[in-house]
Amino acid sequence: MNPYIANTPEDVRLMLEAVGARAIDDLFVDIQPRQSPRSFDLPAGLSEYEVVRHISALSLKNMVGPVPFMGGGYYDHYVPAACSALISRGEFYTAYTPYQPECAQGTLQALYEFQSCICALTGMEVANASLYEGGTALYEAMMMAVRLTGRKKIVIDGGVSPIYRKILDSYTHSLHIVFVEVPVAHGQADRAALVQALDDQTAALILQNPNFFGTIDDHTDIIEKAHACGALVIESVYPVSLGLLKTPAEMNADIVTGEGQSLGLALNFGGPYLGFMATRKKFIRQLPGRIVGETVDAQGRRCFVNTLQAREQHIRREKATSNICTNVALCATQATIFMSLIGRQGLRQLAQLNLDKAEFLKSRLSALKGVEVKRSAPTFNEFTVRLPRNANDVIEAMMARGFAAGFPLGRYYKGMDDYLLIAVTEKRTRDEMLAYCQALAEVLGV
């Protein structure tokens, strides 16, 4: 007998008496007939076949979505069929946080391989087992720098995603951290202004490559100046671009974060996504989240364990470096499958495709009267154009023609209401790009 469930009429009577009701119907007296939810008027049941046929008929009414040329940190990349097939296996799909490592060797090995892939991708020495998404990963990196330096001033480049900057502002509302934001110059980091903002109170300099405007940069010189002030440097990266670009480790960055959605995860209407984080080995004890390590058991067999997890909040409580005590294991595993399938050479080819296709669209857009493609700095697969009209109006008109034209920069940057951020991935075909240009010409009347 369950002591928490009414098992007899006498139990029901006592409970009603406790709440001051004479009968069960009295509990619903405040619901008038006119207030009854329509969901109470349920239709007669259908058989499984009838339900499937009905839902299939409804799905045929769906419109084909617009061709996406939007980016801003989340991209329409191809997800190999093998990724979806493998990640849907029961042992991956139902795996839970491995608090008992000896019972979760498969999950731990998958996370260990993920960490290894992130280290290979970024060039860094250690990585954690993933975080929730790119923005919160950047926040955790910033707090890690604050702990390591004992300082509370953060210098942040204006080219860092405004979405991420909003996350940093929200998470640090009551932490008394001082932010100094330096606007970009001609699309890239303003070296002179950043160096001027650095001092002996600076905990970290936060940079992004490619930045929110799509431009790429070699931050080696800025990082050297930051280190001279005793500050750490956090680099937020777009992982696909690392197939071609100089790695954060080669630039001598201290902490690397990023959004892993482009590593085999679909857009999924905004999530779930994947944050990654890597750093130098000497900082490992301040790295938040969990880290999976490789060792041997009593019989000398290879095995995996949660390493240094004693710093996590579920064990150390107020002494924890972070309140992160888990990770997005399913998304991390899918990213690992993607990186394993595509390999080093495949990633290079993927990055080259993105770059080449973006350059093709750039050249076509440059031929349109009134459209100014910003070329003050090199770009990867995303670039900025200036339109002769308000970008929001153009986006609305392009949507009616079947294209998600891009991201309106005026949403986050003052004075940029006529600027559009356009992204091109390997999925965009020549015909789609030519049709995009034709539609834009019609919208602009050129």
Secondary structure, 3 states (H helix, E strand, C coil): CCCCCCCCHHHHHHHHHHHCCCCHHHHHCCCCHHHCCHHHCCCCCCCHHHHHHHHHHHHCCCCCCCEECCCCCCCCCCCCHHHHHHHCCHHHHCCCCCCCHHHCHHHHHHHHHHHHHHHHHHCCCEECCCECCHHHHHHHHHHHHHHHHCCCEEEEECCCCHHHHHHHHHHCCCCCCEEEEECCECCECCHHHHHHHCCCCEEEEEEEECCCCCECCCCHHHHHHHHHCCCEEEEEECHHHHHCCCCCCCCCCCEEEEECCCCCCCCHHHCCCCEEEEECHHHHHHCCCCEEEEEECCCCCEEEEEECHHHCHHHHHHHCCCCCCCCCHHHHHHHHHHHHHHHHHHHHHHHHHHHHHHHHHHHHHHCCCCCEECCCCCECCEEEEECCCCHHHHHHHHHHCCEECCEEHHHCCCCCCCEEEEECCCCCCHHHHHHHHHHHHHHHCC
